[in-house]
Amino acid sequence: MEKKLSTNARLVMREVERLMPSIRRLHSEIHRNPEISLHEHHASELLAGFLAGEGFRVRRGLGGLATSFRADAGPRSARPRAAFLCEYDALPGLGHACGHSVIAAAGAAAGAVMRRLFPELAVTVMGTPGEEVGVGKVALIKAGAFKGIDFAMMVHPSSRRQAVRLFLGVLRRTYTYLGAPAHAAAFPEKGLNALDAVVLFYTGVSALRQQLPGEARVHMIITDGGQAPNIIPERAQAQCVMRALDLEVLEGLVKKVDACARGAARATGTRLQIAAAHDLILPLKVNRTLARAYEEQAAALGLETFHVPEHKHIGSSDISNLSHVMPVIHPHVPIAPAGSVAIHTREFERAAGGPGGMAAAREGAGLLALTALTVLGDRKLFQEMTREFKAGGRKIPRGLK
C-alpha cells in the first residue's frame, strides 16, 4: 500500500508514526484521568503544553472558559486557515465513554504533523471544553475565538468508519415546581406537593413520546424530589432535554413539553418556573464537499468507509453551532468492530482506552492532516467548499430564541 500513496500521504503517515509516542501519552493520560465538563484542567494543560512544545502560539482561557485554548501555527495573517478541534471532557460516572481522549489526541497530533511538515500553512488546534453539556464551542463562538479560521474538523470514535453523521438540534430546560411544606402525617392537607407535580410532568412526557415524530426525542431526570419523606416537598425539579433534526419540529416539541409541565402545576396547585439550562444547539449543517475530501483520503489509505443511514442512532453536539459559522466535518473513526459497542457505555469506555482507541487516534490524526492539506492546497476545492457552506442556512423559529 505504501507504494500507491502520494508523496504527501507518505510524508504525513510517516510523521504520524514518529508522533506515536506523543499520541499514546496524550491519549492514555487523558483517558486514565477523566475530568467532567469545564473541569478538564489536567487535559487542557497536557494538550496546550504539547502544542507549545511543537512550536504553536498558545492562548488559554478563551470565552471565559478556564480549560479552553487556541494554538496557532503558520504565518499569523495567512489564509485560508484550518482548525482541528479537541474535546476532552468525560462523563460523570462513566469516564471517557464518549471517547474524547481519542478526539483530543487525534486533533492535537494532526496539528503537530502539519506544523512539522508544512510550517508555511496556517493551522490551528482549538481546545473546546464542556461538549457533554453543550457549552464550550457555543461560548467560544460568542467570544469570537474562531476568528480567522476558515474551516474546522475533528474525528469522533465509533464502531464504524463514517465520513458523515447528522446531529440533532437540542434545547435543555429546567422545570422547577414550588409548593408548600407540611407535616406529611399530621397536616397533609396543608401542603402543596411539588414532587407530585414533577411526577405528573414526567408521566405526561412519557405519554407524549408515543406521538413524537421522526427523530424527535425527549429525556428527563428528576434532580430534586424533596428533603425528607415526612415533609411534603415544597420544591421539586426536573431537567429535560428535547431534540429534533428540524428546528420547527423542535419548536413544536418544546411547546408540548411546556404544556405538560403547566398542566401538572395546575393539577397540583403548585407554581412552575421554566428556565433554559443552556443555549440552543442547532442541527448539524453538513459540508459534503469537505466530507468528500476526507472520504477520498481514507480511500487513498485503503480504509473502507461505511455508508449507513446518516440520521440513525444520532445524538447532539455543540459542533453543530460551529457548522453554521464555517464549513465543518465530524467523521467517525472505529475503535471496535462494526456495531460491537454503543456510545456512553462502560464497554465503549474500555474500547476507547484500549488498542482500538489508540489505532483510532492514529487514523484520525493522519486523515485530518491529509484532508486539511488537500483543502489548503487546492483553491478550487476550497472555493467549492465555501460556496456550499454559503448556499444554505437555518432560520431559528421564534419559540426557540
C-alpha positions in Angstrom: 0.0 0.0 0.0 2.9 2.3 0.7 3.9 2.5 -3.0 0.5 3.6 -4.1 0.4 6.6 -1.7 1.0 10.1 -2.9 4.2 11.8 -1.7 2.2 14.0 0.7 0.3 10.9 2.1 3.6 9.1 2.7 5.1 12.1 4.4 2.0 12.6 6.6 1.6 9.0 7.7 5.4 8.7 8.4 5.2 11.8 10.6 2.2 10.3 12.4 4.3 7.2 13.1 7.1 9.4 14.5 4.5 11.1 16.7 3.0 7.9 18.1 4.9 8.1 21.5 3.2 11.5 22.0 -0.2 10.3 20.7 0.0 7.4 23.2 0.9 9.7 26.1 -1.8 12.2 25.3 -4.5 9.6 24.8 -3.5 7.5 27.8 -3.1 10.4 30.2 -6.4 11.9 29.4 -8.2 8.5 29.4 -6.8 7.5 32.7 -7.7 10.8 34.3 -11.3 11.6 33.3 -12.5 15.1 34.1 -16.1 16.2 33.8 -17.2 19.2 31.7 -15.5 22.5 32.4 -13.2 20.9 34.9 -10.7 19.4 32.4 -7.7 21.2 33.9 -5.2 18.3 33.5 -6.2 17.5 29.9 -6.1 21.2 28.9 -2.7 21.7 30.4 -1.4 18.5 28.8 -2.6 19.4 25.3 -1.6 23.0 25.4 1.8 22.1 26.8 2.3 19.6 24.0 1.4 22.1 21.3 3.5 24.8 22.8 6.4 22.4 22.6 5.6 21.8 18.9 6.0 25.5 18.2 2.4 26.6 18.4 1.4 30.1 19.7 -0.9 29.1 22.6 -3.6 31.2 24.3 -5.6 29.9 27.1 -8.9 30.7 28.9 -10.8 32.0 25.9 -14.5 32.7 26.1 -14.4 32.8 29.9 -13.7 29.0 29.9 -10.6 28.3 32.0 -9.9 25.0 30.3 -10.2 26.2 26.7 -7.2 27.1 24.5 -6.3 28.2 20.9 -3.0 27.1 19.4 -1.9 28.7 16.2 0.8 27.8 13.7 1.9 29.2 10.4 2.0 32.9 9.4 -0.2 35.0 11.6 -2.3 36.6 8.9 -2.2 33.7 6.4 -5.5 32.5 4.9 -7.1 30.1 4.5 -6.7 28.6 8.0 -7.7 25.1 9.0 -8.7 24.2 12.6 -8.5 20.8 14.3 -10.9 20.6 17.3 -10.1 18.8 20.5 -12.7 17.7 23.0 -11.5 16.2 26.3 -14.4 16.2 28.9 -15.6 13.0 30.4 -19.0 11.7 31.5 -19.9 11.6 35.2 -19.6 8.1 36.5 -18.6 6.7 33.1 -15.3 8.4 32.3 -14.4 8.6 28.7 -17.3 6.5 27.5 -17.7 9.1 24.7 -14.0 8.6 23.7 -12.9 12.2 24.0 -9.4 11.0 24.8 -9.2 9.8 21.2 -10.6 13.1 19.9 -8.1 15.1 21.8 -5.0 13.0 20.8 -6.0 12.9 17.2 -6.7 16.7 16.9 -3.5 17.7 18.6 -1.4 15.2 16.6 -2.9 16.4 13.3 -1.9 19.9 14.2 1.6 18.8 15.1 2.0 16.9 11.8 1.0 20.0 9.8 3.3 22.3 11.8 6.3 19.9 11.4 5.8 19.2 7.7 4.2 22.3 6.3 5.1 25.3 8.5 4.1 27.8 5.8 0.4 26.7 6.1 -2.0 28.2 8.6 -3.4 25.7 11.1 -5.0 26.0 14.5 -5.8 23.5 17.2 -8.8 24.6 19.3 -9.3 23.2 22.8 -13.1 23.1 23.3 -14.2 22.0 26.7 -17.7 21.2 28.0 -19.0 19.4 24.9 -21.1 17.0 27.0 -23.1 19.8 28.4 -23.3 21.7 25.1 -21.3 24.8 26.4 -17.8 25.0 25.1 -18.0 25.8 21.4 -21.0 28.0 21.8 -19.2 30.2 24.3 -16.1 30.3 22.1 -18.2 31.3 19.1 -19.8 34.1 21.1 -16.4 35.3 22.2 -15.0 35.4 18.7 -12.4 32.8 19.5 -12.8 31.2 16.0 -11.9 34.5 14.2 -9.6 34.0 11.3 -10.4 30.3 10.8 -12.0 29.2 7.5 -13.0 25.6 8.2 -12.8 23.1 11.1 -12.6 19.4 11.6 -12.5 16.7 14.2 -12.9 13.0 14.4 -15.1 11.0 16.9 -14.6 7.4 17.9 -17.3 4.9 16.9 -17.7 1.3 15.9 -17.9 2.3 12.2 -15.8 4.5 9.9 -18.1 7.2 8.5 -17.5 10.5 6.8 -20.9 12.0 7.6 -23.2 11.8 10.6 -26.0 14.1 11.4 -26.7 15.7 14.8 -30.0 16.7 16.3 -30.8 20.2 17.4 -31.2 20.3 21.2 -32.8 22.5 23.8 -32.3 21.9 27.6 -34.7 23.3 30.1 -35.0 23.1 33.9 -38.6 22.9 35.3 -38.9 23.9 39.0 -42.1 23.4 41.0 -42.8 25.4 44.1 -45.4 24.3 46.6 -45.9 24.5 50.4 -44.4 22.2 53.1 -46.4 20.5 55.7 -46.1 17.5 58.1 -46.9 14.5 55.8 -48.8 12.7 58.6 -50.3 15.3 60.9 -51.3 18.0 58.4 -51.0 16.7 54.8 -54.0 18.8 53.7 -52.0 22.0 54.3 -49.3 21.1 51.9 -48.8 21.6 48.1 -46.7 18.7 46.9 -44.1 19.8 44.4 -42.9 16.3 43.9 -46.4 15.2 42.8 -46.2 17.9 40.2 -42.8 16.6 38.9 -44.1 13.1 38.8 -47.2 14.2 36.9 -45.0 16.1 34.5 -42.7 13.1 34.0 -45.7 10.9 33.3 -47.2 13.4 30.9 -44.0 13.5 28.9 -43.8 9.7 28.9 -47.3 9.6 27.4 -46.3 12.2 24.9 -43.4 10.2 23.5 -45.9 7.9 21.6 -46.8 10.8 19.4 -43.4 12.2 18.7 -42.4 12.5 15.0 -39.4 11.0 13.3 -36.1 11.6 15.2 -37.6 13.8 17.9 -36.5 12.8 21.4 -37.2 13.8 25.0 -35.3 12.7 28.0 -35.8 13.7 31.6 -34.3 13.2 35.1 -35.7 14.4 38.5 -32.9 16.4 40.1 -34.8 17.4 43.3 -37.6 15.5 44.9 -37.7 16.8 48.5 -35.6 16.7 51.6 -37.3 14.2 53.9 -40.2 11.7 53.5 -42.2 13.1 56.4 -42.2 16.6 54.9 -44.4 17.3 51.9 -41.9 18.6 49.3 -42.2 22.4 48.8 -39.7 22.3 45.9 -39.0 19.8 43.2 -37.2 20.0 39.9 -36.6 18.1 36.7 -34.2 18.6 33.8 -35.4 18.0 30.3 -33.6 17.6 27.0 -35.5 18.0 23.8 -34.1 17.1 20.4 -35.1 17.1 16.7 -33.4 17.3 13.3 -35.8 20.0 12.2 -36.0 23.2 14.1 -39.7 23.7 13.5 -40.3 20.2 14.9 -38.2 21.1 17.9 -40.2 24.2 18.4 -43.4 22.2 18.4 -41.9 19.6 20.8 -40.9 22.3 23.3 -44.5 23.7 23.2 -45.9 20.3 24.0 -43.5 19.6 26.8 -44.1 23.0 28.3 -47.9 22.2 28.2 -47.3 19.0 30.1 -45.4 21.0 32.7 -48.1 23.7 33.1 -50.8 21.0 33.3 -49.0 19.3 36.2 -48.7 22.7 38.0 -52.4 23.4 37.6 -53.4 19.9 38.8 -51.3 20.2 42.0 -51.8 23.9 42.7 -48.0 24.5 42.6 -46.1 27.3 40.9 -43.9 26.5 37.9 -40.7 28.1 36.8 -39.1 27.3 33.4 -35.5 28.2 32.7 -33.2 27.5 29.7 -30.3 25.4 31.0 -28.0 26.2 28.1 -28.1 27.8 24.7 -29.9 26.3 21.8 -27.8 23.7 20.0 -28.6 23.7 16.3 -28.8 20.7 14.0 -25.6 19.9 12.2 -25.1 21.7 8.8 -23.1 19.1 6.9 -20.5 20.3 4.4 -20.4 17.5 1.9 -17.6 18.9 -0.1 -15.3 18.8 2.9 -16.7 15.3 3.9 -16.0 14.0 0.4 -12.4 15.2 0.6 -12.0 13.4 3.9 -13.5 10.2 2.5 -11.2 10.3 -0.5 -8.2 10.5 1.8 -9.5 7.5 3.7 -9.9 5.6 0.4 -6.4 6.5 -0.7 -5.1 4.9 2.5 -7.1 1.7 1.8 -9.7 2.4 4.5 -13.3 1.4 3.8 -16.0 3.9 4.8 -19.4 2.7 5.9 -22.4 4.2 4.3 -25.3 3.7 6.7 -28.3 6.0 7.2 -27.0 9.3 8.5 -30.0 10.0 10.7 -30.0 6.7 12.6 -28.7 6.4 16.2 -27.6 10.0 16.4 -27.2 12.4 19.3 -26.2 16.1 19.5 -23.0 18.2 19.8 -22.1 21.8 20.1 -20.0 21.5 17.0 -23.4 21.9 15.2 -23.4 25.6 16.1 -20.0 26.0 14.6 -21.2 24.3 11.4 -23.4 27.4 10.9 -20.4 29.7 11.2 -17.9 27.9 8.9 -17.6 24.6 7.0 -17.3 21.7 9.4 -17.0 17.9 9.4 -17.3 15.4 12.2 -16.3 12.0 10.8 -16.2 8.8 12.8 -13.1 6.5 13.3 -13.5 2.9 14.5 -12.4 1.7 17.9 -14.0 -1.7 17.7 -15.7 -4.0 15.1 -18.8 -2.6 13.4 -21.8 -2.5 15.7 -20.0 -4.1 18.6 -20.1 -1.2 21.1 -22.6 1.6 21.8 -21.5 5.1 22.9 -21.9 6.2 26.5 -21.5 2.7 27.9 -18.8 1.1 30.0 -17.9 -1.2 27.1 -17.3 1.9 24.9 -15.1 3.4 27.6 -13.0 0.2 27.7 -12.7 0.0 23.9 -11.7 3.7 23.7 -9.0 3.2 26.3 -7.6 0.1 24.6 -5.6 -0.7 21.4 -8.7 0.2 19.3 -8.8 3.7 20.7 -5.1 4.1 20.1 -5.5 3.0 16.5 -8.4 5.4 16.0 -6.3 8.3 17.3 -3.6 7.4 14.8 -6.0 7.1 12.0 -7.8 10.3 12.9 -4.5 12.3 13.1 -3.5 11.1 9.7 -6.8 11.7 7.9 -7.4 15.1 9.5 -3.9 16.3 8.4 -4.3 14.9 4.9 -7.8 16.5 4.5 -6.5 19.9 5.7 -3.5 19.7 3.4 -5.8 18.8 0.5 -8.2 21.7 1.0 -5.4 24.2 1.9 -3.5 23.3 -1.3 -6.5 23.3 -3.7 -8.0 26.7 -4.3 -10.8 25.3 -6.4 -11.8 22.8 -3.7 -11.7 25.4 -1.0 -14.0 27.7 -3.1 -16.4 24.8 -3.7 -16.5 24.0 0.0 -17.1 27.7 0.8 -19.9 28.1 -1.8 -21.7 25.0 -0.4 -21.5 26.5 3.1 -22.9 29.8 2.0 -25.7 28.3 -0.1 -27.9 27.2 2.9 -28.8 28.4 6.3 -31.4 27.8 9.0 -33.9 30.4 10.3 -34.4 29.9 14.1 -38.1 29.8 15.0 -39.3 32.5 17.4 -40.2 29.9 20.0 -36.6 28.7 20.3 -34.9 32.1 20.6 
